[in-house]
Structure formats: structure tokens, C-alpha cells
Amino acid sequence: MATKKDKAYLQQFEELDFDGFKNLAKNNKLSKYEKIGFPDEYRKGYEEAIFADILTKLGLNTESNVAGKTYVDIGPGCSDLPFMLIDFFKTKKVNIVLCDSAEMLDLLPKGKNIKKEEGYFPNIKGLEKYNNKADYVVSYSVFHYIAFSSCIYKFIDTALNMLNHGGIFLIGDIPNFSKRKRFFASPAGITYHQNYTQSKTLPKVDFNTLDNGKIDDGMLLGIIARYRNAGYDVYLLPQASNLPMTNRREDIVIYKP
Ligand SMILES: C[S@@+](CC[C@H](N)C(=O)[O-])C[C@H]1O[C@@H](n2cnc3c(N)ncnc32)[C@H](O)[C@@H]1O
């Protein structure tokens, strides 16, 4: 059986792009977690906690009167997480808009209040019809797949155009290489590395170097500056401590006042 240390097994999840995800979605030999690019052990048993963290960040734990509002998910995938979100919003009579490939969307439920917008966000035709209409926009564990192949500002600008006043855009589960380095340079990171590798070696951490293709503090803090200057309230937030990659990933929330 493949484990997370099995190179060939892990390789199928490396360098994934939009088309790569389409192929995973069509591959019936894969589990629902593998279809969205994760070995089972990265997601299995964690999605309830991820769901709870998303609801907290959207301010939905206590908010009950959300009927008639609109929720947009950019890149929902097909594991339990989008089912939990769809179920939650459906029960609350919230309109749901799902943007992903046709192959991925085919694996998600249909319904009267569910609209499926097929294609590569932000290039999906006709998205302007949602401008100023969305109350919750979520793109979870997607940003790093477009960050170096697409224009991140076009991605975020387009999502923000959809937001209503009072709306929230959550860009979740962003791997921040600077955060990862800080972790692996710390005593907790060294212990984590030594347990994982079953060795006494130290993690390799290089500072003052250009990390090609990696999202870092510079990119994330730049995003905060750009959209604060554009009139939005923007925050970089930690993930709940019970999430699987809390030591190296974080979330951005953007509020439209
Ligand atoms: C790692 S999965 C995350 C799925 C889900 N959000 C989750 O966290 O469980 C990435 C998803 O984003 C989709 N995706 C990647 N780039 C996209 C884009 N530019 N527009 C729409 N969907 C995209 C993929 O097809 C895939 O379903």
C-alpha cells in the first residue's frame, strides 16, 4: 500500500494545474481526496475541522438569518468538504454558485438553488452577472495552483467584483513558504522533522534566497496592501490548530465594507 513517503504515489499530485485536476476527477481508481490532489492521510478525518474553520471565518457560526444570500465557491473540488458546505447553505436557503471544471462539478449535487459555472476562474464567461451580488466567496486550497500560472490580481479582483457590501472573500489554505521556513527553523519544527524522518538530522532551511514558484510573506503582505488601499478590510489569519497543515498554511479574508 502506498504511504505518504512513497515517491511515485506522491508524484501524481505534484505540479497540478486545472487540466491535471480534470484528469484526477475522471479517474475512478482515486479516492475523493486523491481526486482533489491530496493523499488520503492529508484530508481524511480533517474535513469537519476545515469546515468549522471556514464557517468561523465567514462569521457563520452564530449568524442564522442568511436566507436569500449568495455563496460562491471557486474550486470546490469533490471531497466531503463541498458537500458539507453545499448542505449547510442549502439548508439555510442560500443561493449557491460553484465554479470549477465540468469534470469536477459533475461530481457535485444538482439543485434548484445551485448554479454550476464551468471553467477556469476568472476567465469563465458571464461571471459579471454576479457582480455585487455575492455575500460569501470562498476559494479554499486553490490559490497556490494559479499563483504562478495566472494573474493573482485578476483572480482576486474578479472575485471581489462579485462581492456585495458586507460580503466576505476567504482565500483559504495558502501555503506560505516564509511561514514554513520559520516553523522548520524553530524547536517545534526541528522536532516535527526528526519525528517525520525518524532521524537526528536538521531540516534544511535557507534564508536570503529566491524560492522560485513559492508563495511567501512578500506576496501575501502585498495582497493585503493592494486591497486595503482599494477600500477593503484585509487580514492574514492563522488556521485552526487542529488543521493538518496549520504550521505552514494560512488564510486571507477580505471584507467589503
Ligand atoms: C486542491 S482542490 C481544493 C478543493 C476544495 N476547495 C477543497 O479544499 O476541498 C483544488 C480545486 O480547485 C479547482 N481549480 C483549480 N484552479 C481553478 C480555477 N482557476 N478555476 C476554478 N477552479 C479551479 C480544481 O479543479 C480543484 O477542484
The ligand as a Tripos MOL2 file, in Angstrom:
@<TRIPOS>MOLECULE
LIG
   27    29     1     0     0
SMALL
NO_CHARGES

@<TRIPOS>ATOM
      1 C1         -6.9350   21.1950   -4.0620 C.3       1 LIG1
      2 S1         -8.5200   21.2330   -4.7720 S.3       1 LIG1
      3 C2         -9.4230   22.0410   -3.4740 C.3       1 LIG1
      4 C3        -10.8630   21.6560   -3.4620 C.3       1 LIG1
      5 C4        -11.6850   22.2410   -2.3120 C.3       1 LIG1
      6 N1        -11.7400   23.6700   -2.3370 N.3       1 LIG1
      7 C5        -11.1520   21.7360   -1.0080 C.2       1 LIG1
      8 O1        -10.3690   22.4500   -0.3670 O.co2     1 LIG1
      9 O2        -11.5210   20.6190   -0.6230 O.co2     1 LIG1
     10 C6         -8.4050   22.4950   -5.9950 C.3       1 LIG1
     11 C7         -9.7010   22.6390   -6.7910 C.3       1 LIG1
     12 O3         -9.6540   23.8790   -7.4900 O.3       1 LIG1
     13 C8        -10.0220   23.6760   -8.8260 C.3       1 LIG1
     14 N2         -9.3680   24.7520   -9.5930 N.ar      1 LIG1
     15 C9         -8.0420   24.9450   -9.7850 C.ar      1 LIG1
     16 N3         -7.8300   26.0670  -10.4970 N.ar      1 LIG1
     17 C10        -9.0540   26.6080  -10.7410 C.ar      1 LIG1
     18 C11        -9.5080   27.7570  -11.4330 C.ar      1 LIG1
     19 N4         -8.6480   28.6280  -11.9710 N.pl3     1 LIG1
     20 N5        -10.8390   27.9740  -11.5400 N.ar      1 LIG1
     21 C12       -11.7330   27.1040  -10.9750 C.ar      1 LIG1
     22 N6        -11.3530   26.0040  -10.2880 N.ar      1 LIG1
     23 C13       -10.0430   25.7640  -10.1770 C.ar      1 LIG1
     24 C14        -9.5830   22.2620   -9.1560 C.3       1 LIG1
     25 O4        -10.2690   21.7250  -10.2670 O.3       1 LIG1
     26 C15        -9.9090   21.5710   -7.8370 C.3       1 LIG1
     27 O5        -11.2450   21.1490   -7.8160 O.3       1 LIG1
@<TRIPOS>BOND
     1     1     2 1
     2     2     3 1
     3     2    10 1
     4     3     4 1
     5     4     5 1
     6     5     6 1
     7     5     7 1
     8     7     8 2
     9     7     9 1
    10    10    11 1
    11    11    12 1
    12    11    26 1
    13    12    13 1
    14    13    14 1
    15    13    24 1
    16    14    15 ar
    17    14    23 ar
    18    15    16 ar
    19    16    17 ar
    20    17    18 ar
    21    17    23 ar
    22    18    19 1
    23    18    20 ar
    24    20    21 ar
    25    21    22 ar
    26    22    23 ar
    27    24    25 1
    28    24    26 1
    29    26    27 1
@<TRIPOS>SUBSTRUCTURE
     1 LIG1         1 GROUP 0 **** ****
